[in-house]
Amino acid sequence: MLNGKHIVLGITGGIAAFKSCEIVRELKKAGARVTAIMTKNACQFITPLTLQTLTGNRVITDMFATPSEFDVYHITLSKEADLLLVAPATANIIAKFANGIADDFLSTFYLAYKGKIFIAPAMNTNMYLHPANKINMEKLSSLGVNFIEPATGELACGDEGVGKLAEVSLIIEKVKKILLQKLDLKGEKILITAGGTQEAIDPVRYITNRSSGKMGYALAKVALARGADVTLVSAPTSLPFPPGAKMINVQSASQMREEVLENLPESTIIIKAAAVSDFKLKKESYAKIKKDEKESVTLELEKTPDILLEAGKKKGNRLLVGFAAETGNLVKNAQKKLKEKNCDLIVANDVTQLGAGFVSDTNIVTLIDRKGKVEELPKLTKEEVAEKIFDKILKLKKSDS
């Protein structure tokens, strides 16, 4: 399954280092070539000879232990590898990666390597949850590094909590998934909107909604992984930008409309996942509205532009996907929206369901296409939902050809 793939396995100094042997065995069993890089501290837990025997390749333990012929090996290896997997990863190596510290072979290789990266942390609960470690992980995530979250259970120190190295089977599954990722969206130019727009009331207040932007960002991440060119028009969120996407930041519905219509002509697929405010102030106050002695304040609202409706009128032969967040009559309301907005696909969810809300990392959606087919999906992570949406989009495009 992984025949021809070259995986560099970084092993750092933690008690979970012994599990690297099982990781190597499973990767080799799947047909991969494995080169191990061990930090100095990793060698205190497991011997390089063990890893050399299992991988069948030289194990790198020292920045200056190069082959007999001249070779800047961290550069050479960085050009050969298909994936860098660091398992287990200590807080120390995560901090080095996040801050560009290159004082050993593994950290130097990380800076030289431009390919796919997976990090599987393993450490004490307090260390894992420490704000400094979380900041470092968030920084790496924003740079495109993928994390395999640690498991919860009894740790080597006897404590109970999060920090155990993820199960080897899960690590191998993640590696296979990313290395065997289909590039079936290559050539597609996908325009995605995300997040909840903000409509100013005065300089310190605004009207918005509960959207976190997680669904739109998951769509962008999956589309990029499957080979698409992605333009992401995003309302304000706290999410890291998906590396590789063309990012356009907006605040209001009118700004989002302008960017969508400007980028629509060059797009082949438009996915409007943003939660756009339906109303804005008819007259925004340019000074803060003071409470003073007022018992109430009346705000006069007017409708914002219907971006999906306009996109539907201008879409031509492009494929248009809309979202419908409902609190009842899910399928009926979604079907009505699909027809009125000239969409090819509506992704509908009942936001009152547990696990299907705006801020949740999961979603429960129903896909309704222009042919009338209704497909209910179980609760999935938002990235899994994104995969299903793109599978459906490709089926619709295939039926058009």
C-alpha positions in Angstrom: 0.0 0.0 0.0 2.9 2.4 0.8 5.2 0.9 -1.8 7.7 3.5 -3.0 7.0 5.8 -0.1 10.0 7.0 2.0 9.1 8.0 5.5 11.5 9.7 7.9 10.6 8.7 11.5 11.8 11.2 14.1 12.2 9.6 17.6 12.6 11.8 20.7 13.5 11.2 24.3 10.4 9.9 26.1 9.3 6.6 27.6 7.1 6.0 24.5 10.2 5.8 22.3 10.0 2.0 22.5 6.7 2.2 20.5 8.7 3.4 17.6 9.7 -0.2 16.9 6.1 -1.1 16.4 5.6 1.9 14.2 8.6 0.9 12.0 7.3 -2.7 11.7 3.8 -1.5 10.6 5.2 1.0 8.1 7.6 -1.7 6.6 4.7 -4.2 6.5 2.8 -1.6 4.4 5.7 -1.4 2.0 7.3 1.9 3.1 11.0 2.6 3.3 11.8 4.0 6.7 14.8 6.2 7.8 15.0 6.8 11.6 16.4 10.0 13.1 17.0 9.7 16.8 17.7 12.6 19.2 20.4 12.2 21.8 17.8 11.7 24.5 16.0 9.1 22.5 19.1 7.0 22.6 18.7 6.7 26.3 15.4 4.8 25.9 16.1 2.7 22.8 19.3 1.8 20.9 20.1 2.9 17.4 21.1 -0.7 16.6 17.5 -1.8 17.2 16.1 0.8 14.8 18.8 0.0 12.2 17.9 -3.7 12.4 14.2 -3.0 12.0 14.4 -0.3 9.3 17.2 -1.9 7.4 18.7 1.6 7.0 21.3 3.7 8.7 20.0 5.4 11.8 20.9 9.1 12.1 21.9 10.2 15.7 24.4 12.9 15.2 24.4 16.0 13.0 28.1 15.3 12.0 27.9 11.6 11.6 27.7 11.9 7.8 28.5 9.2 5.2 32.1 8.8 4.2 31.5 10.7 0.9 30.7 14.4 1.1 27.0 14.8 1.6 24.9 17.5 3.3 22.6 14.8 4.5 19.8 16.7 6.1 19.3 18.5 2.7 19.6 15.3 0.6 17.2 13.4 2.9 14.7 16.3 2.8 14.5 16.0 -0.9 13.9 12.2 -0.8 11.3 11.9 1.9 7.6 11.7 1.3 6.7 12.3 5.0 8.2 13.3 8.3 6.6 11.5 11.2 7.8 12.5 14.7 6.6 9.8 17.2 6.9 10.2 20.0 7.3 14.0 20.1 8.3 15.7 23.3 7.5 19.2 24.4 11.1 20.1 23.7 11.1 19.1 20.0 7.7 20.8 19.5 9.2 24.0 21.0 12.2 23.7 18.8 10.2 23.3 15.6 7.8 26.1 16.5 10.6 28.6 17.1 13.0 27.6 14.4 15.7 26.2 16.7 18.0 23.8 14.7 20.6 22.4 17.1 20.5 18.7 16.1 19.8 16.6 13.1 16.0 16.2 13.6 15.3 19.9 14.1 17.6 20.9 11.2 15.9 18.4 9.0 12.5 19.9 10.0 13.6 23.3 8.8 15.0 21.9 5.5 11.9 19.7 4.8 9.1 21.1 2.7 6.8 18.1 2.6 4.0 16.6 4.7 4.6 16.5 8.5 2.9 14.5 11.3 3.7 15.0 14.9 2.4 12.6 17.6 3.0 14.2 21.0 3.7 12.1 24.2 4.3 13.7 27.5 2.9 14.3 31.0 -0.6 15.9 31.2 0.6 19.1 32.8 3.3 19.5 30.1 0.9 18.8 27.3 -1.7 21.3 28.6 0.8 24.0 29.5 0.0 27.2 27.7 3.5 27.4 26.2 3.1 24.0 24.6 -0.4 24.7 23.4 0.9 28.0 21.8 3.7 26.1 20.1 1.3 23.4 18.7 -1.1 26.1 17.5 1.8 27.9 15.8 2.9 24.7 14.0 -0.7 23.9 13.0 -0.9 27.3 11.4 2.2 26.4 9.4 0.6 23.3 8.0 1.9 20.7 10.5 -0.6 17.9 11.3 -0.9 16.6 14.9 -2.0 13.2 16.0 -3.6 13.9 19.3 -2.4 11.9 22.3 -4.6 9.4 24.1 -6.0 9.6 27.6 -5.1 7.0 30.3 -2.5 6.0 32.8 0.9 7.7 32.1 4.4 6.3 32.8 4.6 8.5 35.9 1.4 6.9 37.3 -0.8 9.9 36.7 -4.1 9.6 34.8 -4.7 12.1 32.0 -4.1 13.1 28.4 -0.5 12.7 27.1 -0.1 9.0 26.1 1.2 8.4 22.6 -1.7 7.7 20.2 -2.3 4.1 19.4 0.1 2.8 16.8 -2.8 1.7 14.6 -4.2 5.2 14.6 -0.8 6.7 13.7 -0.4 4.2 10.8 -3.9 5.0 9.6 -3.2 8.7 9.5 0.0 8.2 7.6 -1.7 6.0 5.0 -4.5 8.5 4.6 -2.2 11.5 4.0 0.2 9.6 1.7 -2.5 7.9 -0.3 -4.6 11.1 -0.5 -6.4 11.2 -3.8 -5.7 14.3 -5.9 -9.1 14.2 -7.6 -9.7 17.9 -7.3 -6.5 18.8 -9.2 -7.4 21.5 -11.7 -10.4 22.8 -9.8 -10.5 26.4 -8.7 -12.6 26.4 -5.6 -14.0 29.6 -4.0 -15.1 29.0 -0.3 -16.7 31.5 2.1 -16.4 30.9 5.9 -17.1 32.4 9.3 -19.8 34.8 10.5 -19.9 38.3 9.1 -20.1 41.3 11.4 -22.4 44.3 10.8 -21.3 47.4 12.7 -23.7 49.1 15.1 -21.2 51.7 16.3 -17.4 51.6 16.6 -17.4 49.1 19.5 -20.5 46.9 18.8 -21.7 44.8 15.9 -24.4 42.3 14.9 -23.1 38.8 14.2 -23.9 35.1 14.6 -22.5 32.0 16.3 -20.5 30.7 13.3 -16.9 29.7 14.2 -15.8 29.3 10.6 -14.7 25.7 11.3 -16.7 24.1 8.5 -15.5 26.5 5.9 -11.9 26.1 7.0 -12.2 22.3 7.0 -13.5 22.5 3.4 -10.5 24.6 2.4 -8.0 22.2 4.1 -9.5 19.1 2.5 -9.8 20.8 -1.0 -6.1 21.7 -0.8 -5.1 18.2 0.2 -7.0 16.8 -2.7 -5.2 19.1 -5.2 -7.5 22.1 -5.7 -6.5 25.7 -5.9 -8.5 27.4 -3.1 -9.6 30.9 -2.5 -11.0 31.4 1.0 -13.0 34.5 1.7 -13.2 34.6 5.5 -15.2 36.6 8.0 -13.3 37.2 11.3 -12.4 33.9 13.1 -9.7 32.7 15.5 -8.7 29.9 13.2 -5.2 29.6 11.7 -5.1 30.2 7.9 -5.0 27.0 5.8 -1.5 27.0 4.3 -1.7 27.1 0.5 -5.0 28.9 0.2 -5.4 32.4 -1.2 -6.8 34.2 1.9 -9.2 37.2 1.6 -10.3 38.7 4.9 -13.6 40.5 5.1 -15.8 41.7 7.9 -19.3 42.6 6.6 -21.8 41.0 4.2 -21.2 43.7 1.6 -17.5 43.1 1.7 -18.0 39.4 1.3 -20.3 39.9 -1.6 -17.8 42.1 -3.4 -15.0 39.5 -3.0 -17.2 36.6 -4.0 -18.4 38.3 -7.2 -14.9 39.4 -8.1 -13.5 35.9 -7.7 -16.4 34.0 -9.1 -15.5 34.2 -12.8 -12.3 32.3 -12.4 -13.8 29.6 -10.1 -15.1 26.2 -11.1 -16.8 25.4 -7.8 -18.3 27.9 -5.3 -19.1 26.8 -1.8 -20.8 29.3 0.4 -20.3 28.0 3.9 -20.2 31.4 5.6 -23.0 32.4 7.9 -23.8 35.8 6.5 -25.8 38.3 8.6 -29.3 38.7 7.2 -29.6 42.3 8.5 -27.5 45.3 9.1 -28.1 48.7 10.6 -29.8 51.1 8.2 -27.7 53.8 9.6 -24.5 53.0 11.5 -23.5 55.2 14.3 -20.0 56.6 14.0 -19.8 57.4 17.7 -20.4 55.0 20.5 -24.0 54.8 21.5 -24.1 55.9 25.1 -26.3 54.3 27.7 -27.0 57.5 29.6 -30.6 57.4 31.0 -32.0 55.4 28.2 -34.3 52.4 29.1 -34.2 51.1 25.6 -32.6 51.7 22.2 -34.3 51.1 18.9 -32.1 49.9 16.0 -33.5 50.1 12.5 -32.4 47.2 10.4 -32.3 46.5 6.7 -31.5 43.4 4.7 -28.0 42.6 3.6 -27.3 41.4 0.0 -28.2 37.8 -0.7 -24.8 36.6 -1.9 -25.9 33.0 -2.6 -28.8 34.3 -4.7 -26.5 36.5 -6.8 -24.0 33.7 -7.2 -26.8 31.4 -8.4 -27.8 33.9 -11.1 -24.2 34.4 -12.3 -22.8 30.8 -11.8 -23.1 29.7 -15.5 -21.7 26.2 -15.7 -20.0 26.4 -12.3 -21.1 24.2 -9.5 -22.7 26.0 -6.6 -23.0 24.7 -3.0 -25.0 26.4 -0.3 -25.4 25.7 3.4 -28.6 25.8 5.4 -28.5 26.0 9.1 -32.1 25.2 10.3 -33.9 24.6 13.6 -36.8 22.6 12.0 -38.3 21.3 8.8 -34.7 20.6 7.7 -35.2 18.9 4.3 -38.2 21.0 3.2 -36.5 24.3 4.0 -33.2 23.1 2.3 -35.0 22.0 -0.8 -36.7 25.4 -1.0 -33.4 27.1 -0.7 -31.8 24.9 -3.3 -34.4 25.8 -5.8 -34.7 29.5 -5.1 -30.9 30.1 -5.1 -30.2 27.9 -8.1 -27.8 25.7 -6.2 -26.5 22.3 -7.3 -26.1 21.0 -3.7 -27.3 22.2 -0.3 -25.6 21.0 2.9 -28.3 21.3 5.6 -28.0 20.8 9.4 -30.2 21.2 12.4 -28.2 23.4 14.7 -30.3 22.3 17.7 -28.8 18.8 17.5 -26.0 18.0 19.9 -22.8 17.8 17.9 -24.1 19.8 14.9 -23.8 23.4 16.2 -21.6 26.2 15.0 -18.7 25.9 17.4 -18.6 22.1 17.5 -15.8 20.2 15.9 -18.4 17.7 14.6 -21.4 18.1 12.3 -24.5 16.2 11.4 -25.6 17.1 7.9 -28.0 16.2 5.2 -26.9 16.5 1.5 -29.6 17.5 -0.9 -28.7 17.7 -4.6 -30.4 19.3 -7.6 -31.7 15.8 -8.7 -33.7 15.5 -5.5 -31.5 13.0 -3.8 -31.4 13.3 0.0 -28.5 11.8 1.8 -28.3 11.9 5.6 -24.8 11.6 7.1 -24.0 10.4 10.7 -22.2 12.6 13.1 -18.7 13.2 11.7 -15.8 15.5 12.2 -16.0 18.6 10.1 -13.1 17.4 8.0 -14.9 14.1 7.4 -18.0 16.1 6.4 -15.8 18.1 4.0 -14.6 14.9 2.4 -18.2 13.7 1.9 -19.2 17.0 0.4 -16.3 16.9 -2.2 -17.1 13.2 -3.0 -20.7 14.4 -3.7 -19.5 17.4 -5.8 -17.4 15.1 -8.0 -20.3 12.8 -8.6 -22.4 15.7 -9.7 -19.7 17.0 -12.0 -19.3 13.5 -13.4 -23.0 13.3 -14.2 -22.7 16.6 -16.1 -19.9 15.4 -18.3 
